[in-house]
Amino acid sequence: MRKRSLLVVVVLLFYVACKKNDDIVTPPATRMVEALPNIISADMVLDASKDYALEGQLFVKNNASLTIPAGITIFVAKNDDPLNKGSLIITKGSKLFVNGTSDKPVVFTSAAVTKSPGDWGALIILGNAPTNIGSGNAEGLAVSDDTKYGGTAVDDNSGSIKYLRLEYCGGINADAEEEWGIDKVSGLCLESVGSGTTVDNVMVTHSGDDGFQFVGGSVNVTHLIAYNNLDDDFDFDYGYTGKMQFLVSYRSELTSAHALRANALESYNDAVPTVNTPLTRPVISNMTIIGPQGMSAPATTLNQGVYIRKGTRFVMENSIIAEYPNGALMVCPRTRPPLLQNNGSLFRYNLVHSDSLDRTFSYDHGSDPAGFYGVFADLQLRDFALDNVNQNQLMASSAELQLTSMYSPNTPDLTPLATSPALTGANFEGADYSTFFTVVSYKGAIGSTNWAAPGNWAKW
Protein backbone atom coordinates (compact mmCIF):
# COMPACT_ATOMS: atom_id res chain seq x y z
CA MET A 1 0.00 0.00 0.00
CA ARG A 2 2.92 2.42 0.70
CA LYS A 3 4.10 1.85 -2.87
CA ARG A 4 0.71 2.79 -4.36
CA SER A 5 0.41 5.84 -2.10
CA LEU A 6 3.83 7.00 -3.23
CA LEU A 7 2.79 6.62 -6.86
CA VAL A 8 -0.27 8.77 -6.20
CA VAL A 9 1.94 11.50 -4.74
CA VAL A 10 4.25 11.31 -7.74
CA VAL A 11 1.33 11.63 -10.14
CA LEU A 12 -0.07 14.59 -8.21
CA LEU A 13 3.28 16.34 -8.53
CA PHE A 14 3.23 15.48 -12.23
CA TYR A 15 -0.13 17.24 -12.61
CA VAL A 16 1.26 20.44 -11.13
CA ALA A 17 4.48 20.30 -13.15
CA CYS A 18 2.78 19.66 -16.48
CA LYS A 19 -0.15 22.05 -16.51
CA LYS A 20 0.95 23.38 -19.91
CA ASN A 21 1.38 20.00 -21.57
CA ASP A 22 -1.14 19.85 -24.43
CA ASP A 23 -0.65 16.10 -24.93
CA ILE A 24 -2.95 15.15 -22.08
CA VAL A 25 -6.26 16.19 -20.61
CA THR A 26 -4.87 17.80 -17.46
CA PRO A 27 -7.26 17.73 -14.50
CA PRO A 28 -7.54 20.59 -12.06
CA ALA A 29 -4.82 20.61 -9.38
CA THR A 30 -7.47 19.67 -6.82
CA ARG A 31 -8.66 16.60 -8.73
CA MET A 32 -8.06 13.53 -6.65
CA VAL A 33 -5.93 10.63 -7.94
CA GLU A 34 -6.43 7.06 -6.82
CA ALA A 35 -4.21 4.05 -7.45
CA LEU A 36 -5.82 1.17 -9.26
CA PRO A 37 -5.37 -2.38 -7.97
CA ASN A 38 -3.71 -5.09 -10.04
CA ILE A 39 -6.72 -7.42 -9.88
CA ILE A 40 -10.41 -6.61 -10.20
CA SER A 41 -12.58 -9.69 -9.61
CA ALA A 42 -15.96 -8.04 -8.89
CA ASP A 43 -17.89 -5.36 -10.79
CA MET A 44 -16.24 -1.96 -10.33
CA VAL A 45 -17.26 1.54 -11.42
CA LEU A 46 -14.56 4.21 -11.23
CA ASP A 47 -15.37 7.54 -9.62
CA ALA A 48 -15.99 10.20 -12.30
CA SER A 49 -14.63 12.91 -9.99
CA LYS A 50 -11.18 11.28 -9.81
CA ASP A 51 -8.32 10.31 -12.06
CA TYR A 52 -6.40 7.08 -11.62
CA ALA A 53 -2.84 5.75 -11.59
CA LEU A 54 -1.88 2.31 -12.89
CA GLU A 55 1.40 0.54 -12.17
CA GLY A 56 2.09 -2.81 -13.79
CA GLN A 57 -0.59 -5.12 -15.17
CA LEU A 58 -4.24 -4.89 -14.13
CA PHE A 59 -6.39 -7.98 -14.77
CA VAL A 60 -10.19 -7.75 -14.77
CA LYS A 61 -11.25 -11.36 -14.18
CA ASN A 62 -13.91 -13.69 -12.75
CA ASN A 63 -16.51 -12.40 -15.27
CA ALA A 64 -16.35 -8.97 -13.63
CA SER A 65 -16.95 -5.66 -15.39
CA LEU A 66 -14.93 -2.45 -15.16
CA THR A 67 -16.78 0.77 -15.98
CA ILE A 68 -14.82 3.98 -16.69
CA PRO A 69 -16.99 7.13 -16.74
CA ALA A 70 -16.39 10.08 -19.07
CA GLY A 71 -13.54 12.47 -18.36
CA ILE A 72 -11.24 10.13 -16.45
CA THR A 73 -7.52 10.05 -17.23
CA ILE A 74 -5.54 6.97 -16.27
CA PHE A 75 -1.82 7.62 -15.87
CA VAL A 76 0.24 4.50 -16.48
CA ALA A 77 3.65 4.29 -14.81
CA LYS A 78 6.55 4.10 -17.23
CA ASN A 79 8.55 0.87 -17.09
CA ASP A 80 11.47 0.00 -19.35
CA ASP A 81 11.08 -3.76 -18.81
CA PRO A 82 8.81 -5.22 -21.56
CA LEU A 83 7.64 -7.96 -19.18
CA ASN A 84 6.40 -5.40 -16.68
CA LYS A 85 4.90 -2.73 -18.90
CA GLY A 86 1.69 -1.30 -17.52
CA SER A 87 -1.37 -2.78 -19.25
CA LEU A 88 -5.09 -3.29 -18.69
CA ILE A 89 -6.17 -6.84 -19.49
CA ILE A 90 -9.87 -7.77 -19.73
CA THR A 91 -9.92 -11.56 -19.41
CA LYS A 92 -12.32 -13.96 -21.12
CA GLY A 93 -15.86 -13.51 -19.81
CA SER A 94 -15.17 -10.11 -18.25
CA LYS A 95 -16.26 -6.77 -19.71
CA LEU A 96 -15.00 -3.22 -20.13
CA PHE A 97 -17.30 -0.21 -20.41
CA VAL A 98 -15.61 3.03 -21.48
CA ASN A 99 -18.28 5.75 -21.38
CA GLY A 100 -16.38 8.71 -22.79
CA THR A 101 -17.84 11.58 -24.81
CA SER A 102 -16.33 13.86 -27.44
CA ASP A 103 -15.95 16.61 -24.84
CA LYS A 104 -14.93 14.31 -21.99
CA PRO A 105 -13.05 11.32 -23.40
CA VAL A 106 -11.40 8.61 -21.36
CA VAL A 107 -7.61 8.86 -21.76
CA PHE A 108 -4.84 6.38 -21.00
CA THR A 109 -1.45 8.08 -21.09
CA SER A 110 2.08 7.81 -19.77
CA ALA A 111 2.71 9.07 -16.25
CA ALA A 112 6.22 10.16 -17.27
CA VAL A 113 6.96 13.86 -17.25
CA THR A 114 8.61 13.46 -20.66
CA LYS A 115 6.46 10.99 -22.54
CA SER A 116 7.80 8.63 -25.21
CA PRO A 117 6.26 5.97 -27.44
CA GLY A 118 6.32 2.65 -25.63
CA ASP A 119 6.23 3.96 -22.07
CA TRP A 120 3.51 1.41 -21.31
CA GLY A 121 1.97 -1.64 -22.97
CA ALA A 122 -1.59 -1.99 -24.18
CA LEU A 123 -5.28 -2.15 -23.48
CA ILE A 124 -6.07 -5.81 -24.15
CA ILE A 125 -9.51 -7.42 -24.40
CA LEU A 126 -9.63 -11.22 -24.55
CA GLY A 127 -12.88 -12.78 -25.72
CA ASN A 128 -14.64 -16.00 -26.69
CA ALA A 129 -15.16 -15.41 -30.42
CA PRO A 130 -13.56 -17.79 -32.97
CA THR A 131 -10.01 -17.75 -34.30
CA ASN A 132 -8.43 -20.04 -36.90
CA ILE A 133 -5.99 -21.46 -34.34
CA GLY A 134 -8.67 -22.45 -31.83
CA SER A 135 -7.30 -20.62 -28.81
CA GLY A 136 -4.11 -18.94 -27.73
CA ASN A 137 -2.45 -16.70 -25.18
CA ALA A 138 -1.87 -13.02 -25.74
CA GLU A 139 1.64 -12.62 -27.13
CA GLY A 140 4.00 -10.69 -24.86
CA LEU A 141 2.15 -11.58 -21.66
CA ALA A 142 2.95 -14.46 -19.32
CA VAL A 143 1.10 -17.65 -20.30
CA SER A 144 -1.76 -18.26 -17.86
CA ASP A 145 -5.52 -18.73 -17.75
CA ASP A 146 -5.76 -14.94 -17.52
CA THR A 147 -4.12 -14.40 -20.92
CA LYS A 148 -6.13 -16.94 -22.94
CA TYR A 149 -8.38 -15.99 -25.84
CA GLY A 150 -10.57 -17.90 -28.30
CA GLY A 151 -13.90 -19.73 -28.35
CA THR A 152 -16.97 -20.33 -30.47
CA ALA A 153 -19.27 -17.36 -29.67
CA VAL A 154 -19.31 -15.15 -32.78
CA ASP A 155 -21.58 -12.64 -31.00
CA ASP A 156 -19.55 -12.63 -27.78
CA ASN A 157 -19.93 -9.40 -25.79
CA SER A 158 -16.89 -7.91 -24.09
CA GLY A 159 -18.55 -4.58 -23.31
CA SER A 160 -18.58 -1.15 -24.94
CA ILE A 161 -15.86 1.41 -25.73
CA LYS A 162 -16.76 4.96 -26.75
CA TYR A 163 -14.52 8.02 -27.01
CA LEU A 164 -11.21 6.64 -25.81
CA ARG A 165 -7.66 7.84 -26.48
CA LEU A 166 -4.52 5.80 -25.86
CA GLU A 167 -1.18 7.65 -25.83
CA TYR A 168 2.46 6.46 -25.69
CA CYS A 169 1.66 2.76 -25.37
CA GLY A 170 3.12 -0.11 -27.45
CA GLY A 171 6.30 -0.83 -25.53
CA ILE A 172 6.31 -4.64 -25.40
CA ASN A 173 7.66 -5.43 -28.90
CA ALA A 174 11.42 -5.21 -29.44
CA ASP A 175 12.90 -2.96 -32.11
CA ALA A 176 13.31 -4.52 -35.58
CA GLU A 177 11.50 -7.63 -34.40
CA GLU A 178 11.09 -10.50 -36.87
CA GLU A 179 7.85 -9.59 -38.62
CA TRP A 180 6.66 -12.98 -39.86
CA GLY A 181 5.20 -14.01 -36.51
CA ILE A 182 2.28 -12.44 -34.68
CA ASP A 183 3.12 -9.18 -32.92
CA LYS A 184 3.12 -8.84 -29.19
CA VAL A 185 0.20 -6.90 -27.72
CA SER A 186 0.14 -3.19 -28.50
CA GLY A 187 -2.24 -0.24 -28.57
CA LEU A 188 -5.86 -1.36 -28.47
CA CYS A 189 -5.57 -5.13 -28.79
CA LEU A 190 -8.81 -7.03 -29.44
CA GLU A 191 -8.28 -10.80 -29.35
CA SER A 192 -11.27 -13.04 -30.10
CA VAL A 193 -13.60 -10.12 -29.37
CA GLY A 194 -17.11 -10.80 -30.67
CA SER A 195 -19.70 -8.82 -32.59
CA GLY A 196 -21.72 -8.16 -29.43
CA THR A 197 -19.02 -5.68 -28.40
CA THR A 198 -19.22 -1.96 -29.27
CA VAL A 199 -16.08 -0.05 -30.33
CA ASP A 200 -16.65 3.53 -31.55
CA ASN A 201 -14.43 6.63 -31.53
CA VAL A 202 -11.02 5.40 -30.41
CA MET A 203 -7.69 7.10 -31.12
CA VAL A 204 -4.25 5.52 -30.62
CA THR A 205 -1.44 8.03 -30.82
CA HIS A 206 2.36 7.68 -30.56
CA SER A 207 2.30 3.96 -29.90
CA GLY A 208 5.75 2.43 -29.88
CA ASP A 209 4.45 -0.38 -32.09
CA ASP A 210 1.03 -1.17 -33.64
CA GLY A 211 -1.99 1.06 -33.12
CA PHE A 212 -4.95 -1.33 -33.42
CA GLN A 213 -4.62 -5.13 -33.34
CA PHE A 214 -7.39 -7.57 -34.24
CA VAL A 215 -6.51 -11.17 -33.42
CA GLY A 216 -9.35 -13.41 -34.54
CA GLY A 217 -12.84 -12.40 -33.49
CA SER A 218 -15.71 -10.67 -35.23
CA VAL A 219 -16.03 -7.27 -33.55
CA ASN A 220 -17.34 -4.46 -35.77
CA VAL A 221 -15.81 -1.00 -35.29
CA THR A 222 -16.29 2.61 -36.38
CA HIS A 223 -14.46 5.94 -36.12
CA LEU A 224 -10.91 4.84 -35.32
CA ILE A 225 -7.81 7.05 -35.66
CA ALA A 226 -4.21 5.84 -35.67
CA TYR A 227 -1.73 8.72 -35.47
CA ASN A 228 2.08 8.57 -35.69
CA ASN A 229 2.51 5.04 -34.43
CA LEU A 230 5.84 3.29 -35.04
CA ASP A 231 4.66 0.07 -36.68
CA ASP A 232 1.43 -0.99 -38.39
CA ASP A 233 -1.56 1.21 -37.67
CA PHE A 234 -4.12 -1.57 -38.22
CA ASP A 235 -3.02 -5.19 -37.87
CA PHE A 236 -5.17 -8.32 -38.50
CA ASP A 237 -4.35 -11.92 -37.62
CA TYR A 238 -5.72 -15.43 -37.01
CA GLY A 239 -9.14 -15.15 -38.61
CA TYR A 240 -10.53 -11.70 -37.85
CA THR A 241 -13.83 -11.30 -39.77
CA GLY A 242 -15.33 -8.01 -38.57
CA LYS A 243 -16.67 -4.97 -40.38
CA MET A 244 -15.05 -1.54 -40.18
CA GLN A 245 -16.08 1.95 -41.27
CA PHE A 246 -14.67 5.46 -40.90
CA LEU A 247 -10.99 4.76 -40.19
CA VAL A 248 -8.00 7.11 -40.32
CA SER A 249 -4.35 6.08 -40.53
CA TYR A 250 -2.08 9.11 -40.50
CA ARG A 251 1.67 9.65 -40.29
CA SER A 252 3.61 12.88 -40.41
CA GLU A 253 6.94 11.30 -39.41
CA LEU A 254 9.19 10.24 -42.27
CA THR A 255 10.55 7.04 -40.78
CA SER A 256 10.29 4.63 -37.86
CA ALA A 257 13.27 3.78 -35.69
CA HIS A 258 11.39 0.72 -34.43
CA ALA A 259 9.91 -1.36 -37.26
CA LEU A 260 11.44 -3.27 -40.16
CA ARG A 261 8.46 -2.33 -42.30
CA ALA A 262 5.65 -0.14 -41.00
CA ASN A 263 2.41 -0.32 -42.97
CA ALA A 264 -0.85 1.53 -42.51
CA LEU A 265 -2.74 -1.76 -42.73
CA GLU A 266 -1.30 -5.26 -42.59
CA SER A 267 -3.22 -8.53 -42.61
CA TYR A 268 -2.35 -12.21 -42.48
CA ASN A 269 -4.16 -15.49 -41.90
CA ASP A 270 -1.69 -17.47 -39.82
CA ALA A 271 2.02 -18.05 -39.61
CA VAL A 272 2.42 -21.09 -41.89
CA PRO A 273 0.18 -19.97 -43.74
CA THR A 274 -2.72 -22.42 -43.97
CA VAL A 275 -6.29 -22.30 -45.21
CA ASN A 276 -7.60 -22.79 -41.68
CA THR A 277 -10.93 -21.07 -41.19
CA PRO A 278 -12.20 -18.58 -40.45
CA LEU A 279 -9.91 -16.91 -42.96
CA THR A 280 -8.79 -13.47 -41.88
CA ARG A 281 -11.12 -11.18 -43.82
CA PRO A 282 -11.69 -7.61 -42.65
CA VAL A 283 -14.48 -5.82 -44.55
CA ILE A 284 -13.62 -2.12 -44.73
CA SER A 285 -15.34 0.97 -46.08
CA ASN A 286 -14.43 4.65 -45.79
CA MET A 287 -10.83 4.49 -44.67
CA THR A 288 -8.35 7.32 -45.21
CA ILE A 289 -4.67 6.36 -45.23
CA ILE A 290 -2.13 9.19 -45.40
CA GLY A 291 1.60 8.55 -45.28
CA PRO A 292 4.29 11.15 -44.61
CA GLN A 293 5.01 13.95 -47.03
CA GLY A 294 8.33 14.16 -48.78
CA MET A 295 9.78 10.64 -48.90
CA SER A 296 10.09 8.63 -52.10
CA ALA A 297 13.17 6.45 -51.49
CA PRO A 298 12.37 2.82 -52.34
CA ALA A 299 14.06 1.36 -49.23
CA THR A 300 12.58 2.78 -46.05
CA THR A 301 11.18 1.61 -42.74
CA LEU A 302 7.83 2.92 -43.93
CA ASN A 303 6.43 0.68 -46.57
CA GLN A 304 2.89 0.16 -47.86
CA GLY A 305 -0.51 1.67 -47.41
CA VAL A 306 -2.08 -1.82 -47.46
CA TYR A 307 -0.12 -5.08 -47.24
CA ILE A 308 -2.18 -8.26 -47.70
CA ARG A 309 -0.14 -11.39 -46.93
CA LYS A 310 -0.02 -14.99 -45.77
CA GLY A 311 -3.31 -16.27 -47.08
CA THR A 312 -5.59 -13.52 -45.85
CA ARG A 313 -8.67 -12.31 -47.70
CA PHE A 314 -9.91 -8.72 -47.51
CA VAL A 315 -12.58 -6.35 -48.76
CA MET A 316 -11.74 -2.66 -49.07
CA GLU A 317 -14.00 -0.15 -50.80
CA ASN A 318 -14.76 3.57 -50.82
CA SER A 319 -11.37 4.47 -49.34
CA ILE A 320 -8.34 6.70 -49.89
CA ILE A 321 -4.68 5.63 -49.85
CA ALA A 322 -1.92 8.20 -50.37
CA GLU A 323 1.73 9.13 -49.84
CA TYR A 324 3.30 5.79 -48.92
CA PRO A 325 6.82 5.41 -50.38
CA ASN A 326 6.65 1.80 -51.54
CA GLY A 327 3.10 1.53 -52.76
CA ALA A 328 -0.58 1.70 -51.96
CA LEU A 329 -1.47 -2.01 -52.20
CA MET A 330 0.91 -4.95 -51.95
CA VAL A 331 -0.03 -8.61 -52.31
CA CYS A 332 1.97 -11.82 -52.09
CA PRO A 333 1.90 -15.26 -53.79
CA ARG A 334 -0.91 -16.47 -51.50
CA THR A 335 -3.08 -13.34 -51.58
CA ARG A 336 -2.72 -12.18 -55.18
CA PRO A 337 -4.68 -15.07 -56.82
CA PRO A 338 -7.79 -14.74 -54.60
CA LEU A 339 -7.96 -11.01 -55.40
CA LEU A 340 -7.48 -11.42 -59.15
CA GLN A 341 -9.97 -14.30 -59.22
CA ASN A 342 -12.60 -12.59 -57.03
CA ASN A 343 -12.25 -15.44 -54.56
CA GLY A 344 -13.13 -13.76 -51.28
CA SER A 345 -11.15 -10.53 -51.77
CA LEU A 346 -12.29 -7.23 -53.28
CA PHE A 347 -10.54 -3.88 -53.81
CA ARG A 348 -13.00 -1.45 -55.39
CA TYR A 349 -14.06 2.19 -55.67
CA ASN A 350 -10.90 3.51 -53.98
CA LEU A 351 -8.72 6.55 -54.70
CA VAL A 352 -5.14 5.32 -54.83
CA HIS A 353 -1.77 7.12 -54.76
CA SER A 354 1.84 6.29 -53.93
CA ASP A 355 5.09 8.28 -53.85
CA SER A 356 6.34 5.81 -56.45
CA LEU A 357 3.74 5.80 -59.23
CA ASP A 358 5.15 2.64 -60.81
CA ARG A 359 4.93 0.75 -57.53
CA THR A 360 1.46 1.88 -56.50
CA PHE A 361 0.33 -1.73 -56.98
CA SER A 362 3.09 -4.14 -56.02
CA TYR A 363 3.90 -7.79 -55.53
CA ASP A 364 6.00 -9.17 -52.66
CA HIS A 365 7.94 -12.14 -53.94
CA GLY A 366 9.14 -12.77 -50.40
CA SER A 367 12.92 -12.78 -50.80
CA ASP A 368 14.28 -10.43 -48.16
CA PRO A 369 11.82 -8.52 -45.95
CA ALA A 370 14.55 -6.28 -44.53
CA GLY A 371 16.08 -5.35 -47.89
CA PHE A 372 12.92 -5.23 -50.03
CA TYR A 373 14.65 -7.18 -52.78
CA GLY A 374 11.55 -9.24 -53.47
CA VAL A 375 9.08 -6.39 -54.08
CA PHE A 376 8.13 -5.59 -57.66
CA ALA A 377 5.69 -3.34 -59.47
CA ASP A 378 2.64 -5.40 -60.45
CA LEU A 379 1.28 -4.13 -63.74
CA GLN A 380 -1.35 -6.86 -64.00
CA LEU A 381 -2.68 -5.98 -60.56
CA ARG A 382 -2.71 -2.31 -61.56
CA ASP A 383 -4.71 -2.98 -64.71
CA PHE A 384 -7.10 -5.21 -62.77
CA ALA A 385 -7.65 -2.58 -60.06
CA LEU A 386 -8.31 0.16 -62.60
CA ASP A 387 -10.71 -1.77 -64.84
CA ASN A 388 -14.39 -0.89 -65.25
CA VAL A 389 -15.46 -3.51 -62.71
CA ASN A 390 -13.25 -2.50 -59.80
CA GLN A 391 -13.25 1.21 -60.65
CA ASN A 392 -10.34 2.34 -58.50
CA GLN A 393 -8.80 5.66 -59.52
CA LEU A 394 -5.03 6.14 -59.74
CA MET A 395 -3.81 9.55 -58.60
CA ALA A 396 -0.52 10.85 -59.98
CA SER A 397 -0.29 13.32 -57.11
CA SER A 398 -1.90 13.39 -53.67
CA ALA A 399 -2.88 16.98 -54.42
CA GLU A 400 -5.47 15.54 -56.83
CA LEU A 401 -7.39 14.24 -53.81
CA GLN A 402 -8.18 17.87 -52.91
CA LEU A 403 -8.36 17.39 -49.16
CA THR A 404 -8.62 20.58 -47.14
CA SER A 405 -5.26 20.47 -45.37
CA MET A 406 -3.43 17.18 -45.58
CA TYR A 407 -0.25 18.32 -43.85
CA SER A 408 -1.04 21.25 -41.57
CA PRO A 409 1.28 21.05 -38.56
CA ASN A 410 -0.36 18.99 -35.80
CA THR A 411 -3.88 19.56 -37.11
CA PRO A 412 -4.52 17.82 -40.42
CA ASP A 413 -7.93 18.42 -41.96
CA LEU A 414 -8.85 15.53 -44.24
CA THR A 415 -12.23 16.97 -45.24
CA PRO A 416 -12.70 16.89 -49.05
CA LEU A 417 -12.96 20.23 -50.82
CA ALA A 418 -16.07 20.92 -52.88
CA THR A 419 -14.26 19.84 -56.06
CA SER A 420 -12.68 16.70 -54.57
CA PRO A 421 -13.19 13.36 -56.36
CA ALA A 422 -13.71 11.87 -52.89
CA LEU A 423 -17.11 13.49 -52.45
CA THR A 424 -18.93 11.11 -54.80
CA GLY A 425 -18.80 7.59 -56.14
CA ALA A 426 -19.05 5.44 -53.01
CA ASN A 427 -20.73 2.10 -53.59
CA PHE A 428 -22.31 -0.19 -50.96
CA GLU A 429 -23.68 -2.93 -53.19
CA GLY A 430 -23.17 -6.58 -52.31
CA ALA A 431 -23.71 -8.87 -49.36
CA ASP A 432 -20.66 -7.64 -47.45
CA TYR A 433 -22.22 -4.20 -47.08
CA SER A 434 -25.84 -5.22 -46.51
CA THR A 435 -25.63 -4.81 -42.73
CA PHE A 436 -23.78 -2.61 -40.21
CA PHE A 437 -22.50 0.02 -42.66
CA THR A 438 -23.82 3.58 -42.91
CA VAL A 439 -24.42 4.32 -46.60
CA VAL A 440 -22.72 7.58 -47.59
CA SER A 441 -21.87 9.13 -50.94
CA TYR A 442 -18.22 9.96 -50.21
CA LYS A 443 -14.97 8.01 -50.23
CA GLY A 444 -12.56 8.12 -47.34
CA ALA A 445 -13.19 8.45 -43.63
CA ILE A 446 -14.51 12.01 -43.64
CA GLY A 447 -17.28 13.71 -45.57
CA SER A 448 -18.53 17.25 -45.11
CA THR A 449 -18.54 16.89 -41.30
CA ASN A 450 -15.11 16.35 -39.78
CA TRP A 451 -15.63 13.94 -36.89
CA ALA A 452 -11.82 13.71 -36.53
CA ALA A 453 -11.32 17.46 -36.01
CA PRO A 454 -8.86 18.42 -33.24
CA GLY A 455 -10.61 18.68 -29.89
CA ASN A 456 -10.77 17.07 -26.49
CA TRP A 457 -11.04 13.59 -27.93
CA ALA A 458 -8.90 13.73 -31.11
CA LYS A 459 -5.50 15.14 -30.11
CA TRP A 460 -3.22 15.53 -33.12
Buried (B, 14 or more C-beta within 10 A) or exposed (E): EEEBEEBBEBBBEBBEEBEEBEBBBBBEEEBEBEBBEEEBBEBBEBEEEBBBBBBBBBBBBEEBBBBBBBBBBBBBBBBEEBEBBBBBBBBBBBBBBBBBBBEBBBBBBBBBEEBEBBBBBBBBBBBBBBBBBEBBBBBBBEEEEBBBBBBEBBEBBBBBBBBBBBBBBBBBBEEEBEBEEBBBBBBBBBBBBBBBBBBBBBBBBBBBBBBBBBBBBBBBBBBBBBBBBBBBBBBBBBBBBBBBBBBBBBBBBBBBEBBBBBBBBBBBBBEEBEEBEBBBBBBBBBBBBBBBBEBEEEEBBBBBBBBBBBBBBBBBBBBBBBBBBBBBBBBBEBBBEBBBEEEBBBBBBBBBBBBBBEBBBBBBEBEEBEEBEEBEBBEEBBEBBBEEEBBBBBBEEBEBBBBBEBBEEEEBBBBBEEEBBBBEBBBBEEEBBEEBBEEBBBBBBBBEEBBBBBEBBBBB
